[in-house]
Amino acid sequence: MFTQTAAFYDTIYGARGKDYRAEAAFVAATIRRARPDASTLLDVGCGTGAHLAEFQRLGFTVAGIDADAKMVALARSRVPDGRIEFADMTTFDLNERFDAVVSLFGSTAYARVPKHLDETLVRIAAHVAPGGIVLVEPFLDASVFRAGHVDAVFVDEPELKIARMSLSKQMGKIAILDFHYLVATLQGVARLFERHEVGLFDAKVYRSSFEAAGLSFETLASGPFDRGLYGGRPTP
């Protein structure tokens, strides 16, 4: 997880052009086309709560879960009147159902293997209200992911400089992303390292997990989501 760099997470992805407002607006419109009266939303793998804040601005009563304690703290600060819980996506139980359950920015890929993806979708399905909708933004599948890809992102602010560099690796159907950071603040310069291991699930794997959880499955118009968007609803 981004435990060491949670405080810089939004700054780094902002430098990459990530637009939480546009993404949330597209998701909200998709939800309300399927269920015009939708008013409650759960974000599984909510991170810093940047999407949650936008969903709240769009009129949803929001909740979120994340398995990174520092991300949860940031999300609670950003959305103080939302229900934000520290929980594992494969086992969480909020004892509540929502009109929409979303999982964005490839969060479900942290399930790593199909068995745990199945468990994640079962828990997601258990939190969808009758007539509700599930929306999942995947990570990459093995046919698209490139092992040996060198990547870098840079932040250049007056009192914050960040260089994040990585070389992607692959082990079977798991992507290994080793992030190396150089972070300069007024307090000094720090070198940080984080390893992320994520599953390279294709659409067939997602379809299987959706359907095993009692959800329909379809590939939706993806709007601002370069990696696509999957949707499902509880089946009778």
N, C-alpha and C positions, 0 to 999 in steps of 0.2 A: 504494500500500500504506500501512500504518499505521506507516511508518518513524519519523516524528517523535513518535508518540504510543503506541508499543508498550507502554511502561512503564505507561501509564494505561488500556490497552485493557480489561482485565478489570474494572477499577473502573467505567469508563463503562458497560459492558454489564451489570454487576451492578446499577447504578443503574436500568437499564431492566428489571430483573427476570429477566435470563437465568439459567436454572437448568441448569448443565452436568451436575449429578448426575442430575437427572430425565431429561434428554435422553439421556445415556449409558446409563442403565438401560433406557430404552425401546428404544434401538438394540441393546443387548446381548441383550435378550429377543427382539427380532425376528431377530437373527442366529441365536440358539440354537434358535429354532423351526424355522428352515430347515436348520440344521446343528448338532445338539446337541453334537457334539464339537469345535466351533470353539474354537481356542485362540490363534490369531495374528491380528493386526489391523493394517492400515495406514490412516492418516488422511491423505488428500491435501488439503493446505491446512490444516495442523494448527494454525496460529496459535501462540498462547502455550502450547499443550499442555494446556489445561484439560480438554478432552474426553479426551485421552490418559491423563491422570492418573486419571480416573474409570474408563476402560476397564481400566487396569492394576489398579485396586482391585477390579474385578469379575472378575479372573482371567485377562485376556488378556496375552499377550506383545505389546508394542506397538512400532510404528514410525510415523514421520510424515515428511512433506516440506512445505516451505513456501518461497516465493520471496522472503520478507522476512527478511533476515539477522538483524534484531533480534528478530523473532518466533522464529526458530530458536534463538537464544541463550536466550531465555526458556523455550522448550519443553525445551531440554536441561537447564536448571537445575531445572525442575519434574519432569522424568522422566529423571533422570541415567542410568538403566540401560536406557533405550529407545534405539532407533536413530532419530535425528532428523537429516535431511539437508536442506541448502540445495539446492533444485532447482525447476525450472520444471515445472508439471503437464503441459505439452504434450510434454515430451521426457524426463522422468525415467526412469531405469532402475536399479533397486536390485539386479537380478539375484537376485530372491527372490520367492516367491509366498506369499500369505497366505490364510487361511480366509475373511477378510472384508476388503474394501476399502471405506472410507467417505469421503465428502466432505460436510462439514456446513456450515451457516450460509451457504449460497449461494456457497461458494468457487469452484465451477465457473463461475459467472457472470463471473469475471475472465478467462476465455477470450475474452470480448468478442464473438466472431463464430462462427457455426456451424462453419466450417472448423477453428478451434482447439478448439472443443468436441469435434468428431470426434477430433482428435488426442489430447485429454485422455482420452476414453473408451477409445481404443485402448491408451494407456499403462496406464490402470487395469485393463483386461481382461487385459493381459499380466502383471499382478501378482496375479491371482486364481488360487488353487489349484483343481484339478478338484473340482467339487462345492461350491465356495465361493459367496459372495454379495457383490454390490455394492449399496451404499445411498448415495443422493445426495439431499441436501436442496437444492432449487433456491432461486434468488432469485425475484423477481417476473417475470411476463411482461408484455408491452406492454399487455394488456387491463386489467391491475390497477394497474400503476405510474402514479403521478400526477406529471406534471411541474408545477412551480410549487407544490409542497408545502413549507411551512415547517416545520422540525422543530427541536427543542431538547432537550437532556438536560443535567441539572445534577448535579454531585457536591458534597456539602457534608460534608466531614470536618474534624476539628479542624485538621489541618495540610495539607490539600489541598482546594482549591476549583477546580472545572472547570465551564465553560460551553461546550458544543459546539452550534453552530447551523449549519443548512444550508438551502439552497434547491435543490430538485431540478430538474434540467433533462433534456431528452431530445433525442437526435440520431438519428433513425431508430429502429433497434432497440437503441440503446445508451443506458443511463441515465448521467447525469453527476451525481455527488454531490460538491459542494464543501463540505468541512467546515472551519469556522472555529472555532478554540479560543481560549479565554482560560483560562490555567492559573496558579493562584497556589499557591506553596509557600513554605517558609521562606527559600528562596534568592531569591525575587522573583516577579514576574508576567511571563508570556511569552504572546505572541500567535503562534499556529501555524496553518498552513493545509495541507490535503491535498486532492487531487482524486482521486476514484475513478471509473473508467469501467468499467461492467459490462454484460454482455449481457442483454437482455430475452428470454430463451428460453422458449417455451411448451412444453407437453407433447409436441407433435408433433416439435419440434426435438430434445428429449431422446430420444424414442423412436427417431428416425432415427439419432442418434449411438450409442445403446446397441446397436441392431441392426447398424449398420455395424461396430461393434467385436466382433461375435460374441456379444452378450449378449441375453438376453430382456429384456423391459421390462414393468413393471407399476406402477400407482399403488397405494401401500400405505396402510394406516391410518397417519395421521400423528402421532397422539399429541400430544406437546407442540410439534410443529413446525407453526406457523401457515401456513407456505408450502408444506407438503406434504412427501412423501417418496417417492422413486422407488426401485425395486429391480430387480435383474436377476441372472441367473446365466449362466455360460458355456453356450452352446448346442452340441449335438453337431456 
